[in-house]
Amino acid sequence: MRQGARGIQSIEVSGRILRALVETCQPMMLKELALAADLAPAQCHAYLTSLRHVGLVHQNPSTGLYSTGSFAMRLGIGWLRSSPLVLEVSEEIKKLSDSLSVMSVLAAWSTGGPTIIQINASAWQSALNVRQGTTFSVAGTATGRIFAAFGESPEIETQIAAEFDRDTPPGSIGTILERAEFEAQLETTREYGYAIAEGTPIPRTNAISVPIFDAEGTLQFAAGLIGPDERLPVSHGSPAQVGLLELSELMRKRIRAGGIAETHDAQLTERS
């Protein structure tokens, strides 16, 4: 649409409601949501009814609170999956995870933290509660620590502070460390270029994750492997560690060489 062209007001109003839900990142009462979207409660309710019908908004039948619906997540994930970088990384990490017979995940930053946008499942996955749309804690997982170590969004530090204040990250996977241990792990992650988790937050389960940057060197995704400890050693020099670092470097070289087209910003939230 050219600048100054006339749009459809009802869609723009719906966008204000959805933006309020995304930015708040928690279920809201009608009165709170109407205030955040600068609408009268009755008008907001009418829009919410239509948004519920198409799956962009969900209303808890017990509490009456509103939150983003399942179709909203699918839209965000669909937008990201159209990225050439996502397609390239997904193809390469699938080869690696298949060779090791473990699960691979690709995560992007969202309002609630690192969110899984792509999974290459294994037979072992049934033992984990990990699926597309699952949110990981920042401080308590290898995937989260990649964003903490290399991410530039101010939301990341805000999320870290909130996790330590709460002691546990509600609604996300992860075990909170002591702050000093967390900071030490970030330094190690920055030095070696990868983050690991051994036997935590899931017993006898290891994970390892690396950053994926765009052409400007901005963190876009965390690519990781998750598997049983006997199948997925994550020590320095292990096949998983070597393979993931090679993947991260391969993506960097392809982008610099122009082999991967410019991609959109891999954030599930709108930047101001």
N, C-alpha and C positions, 0 to 999 in steps of 0.2 A: 504494500500500500504506500502511495506517495505521501510525503509529508503534507499535513493539512487536509488530507482526504477524510471524508466523513465515515465514521465507523458505526457499529451497532452498539447503542448505549447499554442494552441489557447484558451483552457479553462483557463489556468493560466493568459493569457493576459486579457481575459474577466473579470477575478477576479480582476485584477488591476483597471479596469474601474469601476466596481461595488463598490470596496472599496473606490475609490475616491468620488463617488456619496454619499455613506453612510457617510463618514467622513466629507464631506463638508456640508451635510444636507440642501442643497438648490439647486434650478435649476442652471445649468451651461451651458455656451456657449461651443461649440465644441472645440475652441482653448484652453479654460481654462481646460476642461476635458482632452484633449490630453496631456497638460503640466503636469497635476497632475498624469496621468497614465504613463508618460514618453513614449509617442507615437507620431509619426507624425500625424498631423490632418487627412490626407487622410486615414491612416491605422486605426486610431481611429474611423473614420466615418464608415468604412466597418464593424468593430466589432459592432458598435452601431446599425447598420441596422439589424444585426442578433439578437442582444439582444432585440430590439424592437419587432421583429417577435414573440419571445417567451414570451413577456410580462415582461421581467426583467428590461426594460428601457422604459420610456415614453418620447415622444417629444411633447412639446406644439406646436400645429399647428399655433398659432398666433405669438409666440415669437421665436420659434425654439430652446428654451432651453431644456436641457435634465435633467431628474430626474429619480429616481427609479420607476419601474412600479408596477402594482398591484400584479403581480405574485411573485415579490420579497418579498412583505409583506406576502403573503400566505406561502411562503417557511419558513420565519422566524417564523410565528405563528405555522405552522405545526411542526417545530422543537421543539418549546416550548411545544406544546400540547402532544408530545411524552414523556414528563417528567412524571414519576410516581407521583411527588409532585403536579404537575398541576392537574392531574387526581383526586388525593385525595382531594385537596382543592376545586376543582370545584364541586365535589359530595357533600361535606359538606356544602358549601356556598349556593348551590342550595336548600338544605333542609331548611336552615334558611330563604332565601329570599322567598321561597314558603310559608312558615309559616306566614310571615309578609306581603305577597302580594306586595313586592317591587322588584326593579331590583337589581341584584348583578353584580359586575364587578371584574375581576382579571387583574391586570396591571403588566407589567414588564418594566424595564428601557430600553429605546432605545436612539439612538443618539439625537432625537428630544425631549426627555423627557419621562415621564410615558406614556406607550402605552397600550391600552386595548387589551388583547389577548383572553379574554373569557367573555361572557355576558350571564346572565340568565335573559331573558326579562320578562316583565310583561305587562299587558294591558295598563298600564300608560306610557310605554316607548315611544309610538308614539309622545309624547309631547316633547321628548328630541332628540337632534342631537348627540346621542351617539351610536357608533357601533364598531365592531371589527376593530382595527386599529386607532381609535380616540386617539389623543394625549391630555393629560391634562397638564396644567401649573404646575410647581413645587410649586411656592409660592402661587398660587391662588386657590388651590383645596385641599380637605382632602387627596385624593390619593397622590397628589404631595408632601404634607407635610410629609407623611410617608417616602418617599425616602429622603427628606431633613433631617429628624430627625434621621433616622437609616442607610441610605445608606453610603457606603464608597468610591464610585467612585468619582474621582476628577471632572468628567464631571458634577456632580450634582451641585457643587458650581459654576461652570462656567455657567451653565444654569440659576441658580438663579440670578447671577449678570447680565446676559443678559436680563432677564425678568425685573428687576428693572431699568436697563438702558433704556429699550424701553417703560416702563410704562404699556404696554399691551403685552400679548404673542401672536403674530400673528400665525394663523393656529392651535391654541390650545384652549381648554376650560379653563376658569379661570379668576378671577378678582384679580389684584395685590393689596396687602395690603401695608400699610406703613411698612417700614423696621423694625421699633421697634415693631410693632404689630406682624409681622411675626416671629421675633425672640422669642417673648413671647409665641407665639403659639407652636413653636418648643420645648421650655422647658416644656410646659404642655403636649405635645405629648409624649416626652421621659419619663416624670414622670408617666403618666397614661397608656401609651401603645396604645393609639389610637388617631386619629385626626378626627375632625368634621368640617362641614361647614353648617351653618344654614341660609337659605334664600339667599345664594350667592354661586356661580355666577348666579344661576338661581332662580328668585324670588319664594317664597313659596315652595322651594325644599330643602330638607336636605340630607346630605351625611355623612357617617362615614366609616372610613377605619382603618385596622390594618395591622401590618407587618407579613410576613411569612418568617421565617428564614430556612436556611439549617442546616446540622449537625454541621457545624463549627460556627454557629451563624451569618452567613453572610446573609444580606437581599436579598431575591430572588424576592418576589412579594409583592404587596399591595392588600389585599382583602377588598372589600367595598360594602356598600349598598347605594342605591340612591332611594329617594321616596318623595312623597308629605309630607309637614311638619305635616299635621294632621294624617298621617298614619305612619310616621317614626320619632318619637321623638328621639333625640340623646343625651339626658341628661344622666348624670351618673346614672346607675341603670336601664336604659331603656332596653327593650328586645333586641333591636339592639346592644346596647353597651355590654351587658352581653353576648349575643350570639356570637358576633365577637371575644371578648377576649377569650371565651371558645374555639372557633375554632382555634385561633392562638396557644393557649396552647396545644390543642389536636394534632396539626401538629407537634409541638416541641417534645411532648412525643413520638409520633409514630416514628419520625425520630431517636430519641435517642435510642428507643427500637429496632430499626432495622426493623420496620414494613413498612417503605417506603424505597425503594432502593435508592442508591445514584443517584442524578440527575445531569445533566449538568448545567453549569453556565447559569442562566436565564437572560442573557443580549442579546439584539438584535443587539449588536455591538461586533466586534471582539476585544478582549483585546490584547494589545501589550505585 
